[in-house]
Every structure is written in structure tokens, then in C-alpha cells.
Amino acid sequence: MTIAQESESTEDISQDVIFPPGDLYSDEPPWETELHMRQLILLLECLKWLWRERNDFYATGNLTIYYCTQQLKSRHLSSPDFFVVLETERKIRKSWVVWEEYGKYPHVVVEIMSESTAQTDKGIKKKIYQDTFRAPDYFWFDPYTLEFAGFHLVDGKYQPLQANAQGHLWSKQLGLYLGIHQGLLRWFTPDEQLVPTLEETIVQAQETAALAQEIAVQAQEKAAQAQEKAAQAQEKTAQVQKNAGQLVLTLEEITQQAQQKAERLAAKLRELNINPDTI
């Protein structure tokens, strides 16, 4: 996390200068704290997971950016904590060597500040990113104090970004928001959805699957209840039909009995020489 004390750009170097080999190793110290490490890995892994289908960007952290030959002589190196270069090949690199990358500088830079680096991140590094790198978007964040700010390059000068209602800052270069979530800096989509890690995506998928299974079980229970009610309705219908059949049978019996009685009465009247029609 050392920085370059000089701010001259490669534009000041003669075309006759022979650049050193581009196969240069990064020469940066380790992260200051575990929290800094977690923050950098979180930014990197979430962006790579979100853009897993893309091959036109390079994102990394704590990697030396070589942009002029004076760095190699003075050993004053420059390394953003996190940076993204767009429209470039997605591959593993030992360092970012500007003259080997067609003069490309980072489009987005994020510094994870600490008490010992805050002054540098807000001062000389900001000036280098503005004047030499000309990085369109620059952010800084302190995971301990939660200080968070962002800038966009306008006419060669950094202008502060205004936070939205959620306190998030927009990166025009990435088409994403940066905002604080549970004490750490996270990416958010244009519609303010948190960009998950792979682990969070798996957990969400498991929760969704469990919810779907629960809904399926409830649906099966409801279907079983519906079947039971249908069976009960069929039983009631059968009982009604049975009762109706018995009623019909009873009516037939009553009718037959009445006819039989009428026939016996008529026969009796005939025995008495009485015409039934005269009664």
C-alpha cells in the first residue's frame, strides 16, 4: 500500500525511451488488518460473481500499478487497494503495467482507509488518481469508522458524488451502487438489490428450495383435504340417493297396498250386489 511520490505521466516520456520488460511482479505489503482483507475480498468476489459471464474487465486488489520508469528506479510504487479496468482481457496478471496494457489505467479505484493511511488516501493518492490515472470514479471507505465518500472526474477534477436515499453512491463506470451493508462496503444493482456472494447465492437458493418444498407440502395437504371432502360429499350423495330410493320404494308399497284394498272392497261390494260406481 505504498505510493508513488512523483506524479508525472507517461505522456512526458519521449517515444525513444525503451521501457523495461512488462513481466513485473507486484511489490506490495500485505493487508493491514483482517477486516481490510475481508473487505477487499468481498468487493472482488462479489463483482466477479456478478460479472461471471463477462471477459472484458480486470478487477483485483493490492496489486502494483507500474505507469512510469521512474518508479523502478525510486521504488516509489502505486497500488490501489481495489481497482477495476474495463474493456481489457480478463486474465491473471503479476502486476498492472500500463505500457503493456495499451496505456490503460483503472476506471474505478477504491481505497480501504485506516488511521495510518487516511491522510495519504485523501491527499497524494487522490491527486495521482485524478491527475495521472484520470480514473473516472474514486471511492474511499474506512471499515472501522464507516467513513465513506466517492468522486467522479468532471473536466479533469474530482467532484463529490451525492448519496441517494439509501446512502449509496453511484459508479457510472460500473453501472452499480456502492453502499455500506452490515458494516462493510457492498455492491448494489441499479434497482438497489444487494449483489450477493457465491455463498449468499447458495444460501438463498437453499432457502428458496426449502420454501418451495414447504409450499408443495401445504399444497399436497390441501389436495388431500379436498379429496377427503370430496369423498365425504360422495358418501352424503350416496346416502341421499339411498334414502330417496327407500322413499320411492315405500311410496310404491303404499300405492300397491291401496290398490289391493280398493280391489278387495270392490269385490266385497260385488258380493253384496252393490255397484261400486254408485257409491
C-alpha positions in Angstrom: 0.0 0.0 0.0 2.9 2.3 -0.7 2.5 5.1 -3.1 4.4 7.0 -5.8 5.8 10.3 -4.7 6.0 11.5 -8.2 3.0 12.3 -10.4 4.5 12.6 -13.8 2.6 10.7 -16.5 3.8 8.6 -19.4 2.9 11.4 -21.7 6.1 13.3 -20.5 8.3 10.4 -21.6 9.9 10.5 -25.0 8.9 8.0 -27.6 12.5 7.0 -27.8 12.6 5.6 -24.3 12.9 1.9 -24.1 10.5 0.6 -21.5 11.6 -2.3 -19.2 10.0 -5.7 -19.6 6.4 -5.8 -18.7 6.6 -9.1 -16.8 7.0 -7.3 -13.4 5.9 -8.7 -10.1 3.7 -6.8 -7.7 5.7 -5.4 -4.8 3.1 -4.6 -2.2 2.9 -5.2 1.6 0.1 -7.4 3.0 -3.2 -6.1 4.2 -3.1 -4.0 7.4 -5.8 -6.0 9.2 -8.1 -9.0 8.8 -11.0 -6.6 8.3 -9.2 -4.9 5.5 -8.6 -8.2 3.9 -12.2 -9.3 4.2 -13.4 -6.1 2.7 -11.2 -6.3 -0.3 -12.1 -10.0 -0.9 -15.8 -9.1 -0.6 -15.6 -6.4 -3.2 -13.6 -8.5 -5.6 -15.6 -11.8 -5.2 -19.0 -10.1 -5.5 -18.1 -8.3 -8.7 -16.5 -11.3 -10.3 -19.6 -13.4 -9.4 -22.0 -10.7 -10.7 -19.9 -10.5 -14.0 -19.1 -14.2 -14.2 -20.3 -14.3 -17.9 -18.1 -11.3 -18.8 -14.5 -11.5 -20.0 -13.9 -7.8 -20.8 -12.7 -6.5 -17.4 -9.9 -6.9 -14.9 -10.6 -6.4 -11.2 -8.1 -7.0 -8.4 -6.7 -5.6 -5.2 -3.4 -4.7 -3.5 -1.6 -5.0 -6.8 1.2 -2.7 -8.0 0.4 -0.4 -11.0 3.5 0.4 -13.0 3.0 3.5 -15.0 6.4 5.2 -15.4 10.0 4.1 -15.4 10.9 6.4 -12.5 9.0 4.0 -10.2 11.5 1.2 -10.9 14.4 3.5 -10.0 12.9 5.1 -6.9 10.9 2.1 -5.8 8.0 4.5 -5.1 5.2 2.2 -6.2 1.5 2.8 -6.5 -1.1 0.3 -5.6 -4.8 1.0 -5.1 -6.4 -1.3 -2.6 -9.0 -2.2 -5.2 -9.4 -1.3 -8.8 -11.3 -2.2 -12.0 -10.2 -1.8 -15.6 -12.8 -2.1 -18.3 -12.5 -3.2 -21.9 -9.5 -5.4 -21.3 -8.7 -9.0 -21.2 -9.8 -10.9 -18.1 -6.7 -12.9 -17.1 -4.3 -13.4 -14.2 -1.5 -10.8 -14.0 1.6 -10.4 -11.8 1.0 -6.6 -11.8 -0.7 -4.0 -13.9 1.9 -2.5 -16.3 0.4 0.5 -18.1 2.7 0.4 -21.1 1.9 -3.3 -21.6 -1.9 -2.7 -21.4 -2.2 -0.1 -24.3 -1.9 2.8 -21.9 -5.0 1.8 -19.9 -5.4 3.0 -16.3 -8.1 1.9 -13.8 -11.6 3.1 -14.4 -12.6 2.7 -10.8 -10.4 2.9 -7.7 -11.4 2.1 -4.1 -9.1 2.8 -1.1 -9.9 1.0 2.2 -8.6 3.5 4.7 -7.1 3.1 8.1 -6.0 5.7 10.7 -2.4 5.5 9.2 -3.4 5.8 5.5 -6.4 8.2 5.6 -4.3 11.3 5.0 -2.5 9.7 2.1 -5.7 8.3 0.6 -7.4 11.7 0.8 -4.3 13.6 -0.4 -1.5 12.4 -2.6 -3.3 9.3 -3.8 -6.4 11.2 -4.7 -4.2 13.6 -6.7 -2.5 10.7 -8.5 -5.8 9.1 -9.4 -7.1 12.4 -10.6 -4.2 13.9 -12.5 -2.1 10.8 -13.6 -4.5 7.9 -13.7 -7.5 10.0 -14.6 -9.6 7.3 -13.0 -13.3 8.4 -13.6 -14.5 7.0 -10.3 -12.7 7.1 -6.9 -14.1 5.9 -3.6 -12.7 5.6 -0.1 -14.0 3.7 2.9 -12.9 3.1 6.5 -14.3 -0.2 7.8 -13.8 0.9 11.4 -15.3 4.4 11.4 -17.6 3.7 8.4 -16.4 7.0 6.7 -17.4 6.7 3.1 -17.1 9.1 0.1 -16.9 9.0 -3.6 -15.8 11.2 -6.5 -16.4 11.4 -10.2 -14.0 13.0 -12.7 -15.5 16.1 -14.3 -13.3 18.3 -16.6 -10.2 16.7 -15.1 -11.2 17.4 -11.4 -12.9 15.1 -8.9 -16.4 16.2 -7.9 -18.0 14.7 -4.8 -20.8 12.2 -5.5 -24.1 12.7 -3.8 -25.6 9.8 -2.0 -29.1 8.6 -2.7 -31.8 8.0 -0.1 -30.2 4.7 0.9 -26.8 6.4 1.4 -25.3 4.7 -1.7 -23.0 6.2 -4.3 -23.4 5.6 -8.0 -20.5 4.3 -10.1 -21.2 5.4 -13.7 -18.3 3.3 -14.9 -19.6 0.0 -13.4 -23.3 0.8 -13.5 -23.6 -0.2 -9.9 -24.0 1.5 -6.5 -21.5 1.2 -3.6 -23.0 1.3 -0.2 -22.5 0.1 3.4 -24.2 -3.1 4.4 -23.7 -4.7 7.8 -20.6 -2.6 8.3 -18.9 -3.4 5.0 -18.8 -1.9 1.6 -21.0 -3.8 -0.9 -22.2 -3.5 -4.5 -25.8 -2.8 -5.3 -27.6 -3.2 -8.6 -29.3 -0.2 -10.3 -32.6 -1.2 -8.7 -30.9 -1.3 -5.2 -30.6 -5.1 -4.9 -27.6 -6.3 -2.9 -25.1 -8.1 -5.1 -24.6 -11.4 -3.2 -21.5 -13.5 -2.7 -21.5 -17.0 -4.1 -22.1 -18.3 -0.6 -25.1 -16.0 -0.1 -26.4 -17.1 -3.5 -26.3 -20.7 -2.5 -28.0 -20.0 0.9 -30.7 -18.0 -0.9 -31.2 -20.9 -3.4 -31.4 -23.4 -0.5 -34.0 -21.1 1.3 -36.0 -20.8 -1.9 -35.9 -24.5 -2.4 -37.0 -25.1 1.2 -39.8 -22.6 0.8 -40.9 -24.2 -2.4 -40.9 -27.6 -0.7 -43.0 -26.2 2.2 -45.4 -24.8 -0.3 -45.6 -28.1 -2.1 -46.3 -29.9 1.1 -49.0 -27.4 2.0 -50.5 -27.9 -1.5 -50.4 -31.7 -1.0 -52.1 -31.3 2.4 -54.8 -29.1 0.9 -55.3 -31.5 -2.0 -55.6 -34.4 0.5 -58.2 -32.3 2.5 -60.0 -31.6 -0.8 -60.1 -35.3 -1.7 -61.4 -36.1 1.8 -64.1 -33.5 1.5 -65.0 -34.9 -2.0 -65.2 -38.4 -0.6 -67.4 -37.2 2.2 -69.6 -35.4 -0.3 -69.8 -38.6 -2.4 -70.8 -40.5 0.7 -73.5 -38.0 1.5 -74.8 -38.1 -2.1 -74.9 -41.9 -1.9 -76.8 -41.8 1.3 -79.3 -39.3 -0.1 -79.7 -41.5 -3.2 -80.2 -44.5 -0.9 -82.8 -42.6 1.2 -84.6 -41.4 -2.0 -84.7 -45.0 -3.2 -86.1 -46.2 0.0 -88.7 -43.4 -0.1 -89.7 -44.3 -3.7 -90.0 -48.0 -2.6 -92.2 -47.0 0.3 -94.5 -45.0 -1.9 -94.8 -47.9 -4.3 -95.7 -50.2 -1.4 -98.3 -47.8 -0.1 -99.8 -47.5 -3.6 -99.9 -51.2 -4.1 -101.5 -51.7 -0.7 -104.1 -49.0 -1.5 -104.8 -50.7 -4.8 -105.2 -54.1 -3.1 -107.6 -52.6 -0.5 -109.6 -51.0 -3.3 -109.8 -54.3 -5.2 -110.9 -56.2 -2.1 -113.5 -53.5 -1.3 -114.8 -53.7 -4.9 -115.0 -57.5 -4.7 -116.9 -57.3 -1.4 -119.4 -54.9 -2.9 -120.0 -57.1 -5.9 -120.7 -60.0 -3.5 -123.4 -57.8 -1.9 -124.7 -56.9 -5.4 -123.7 -53.3 -4.9 -122.3 -51.5 -7.9 -119.1 -49.7 -6.7 -119.7 -46.9 -9.2 -122.9 -45.9 -7.4 -121.1 -45.4 -4.1 
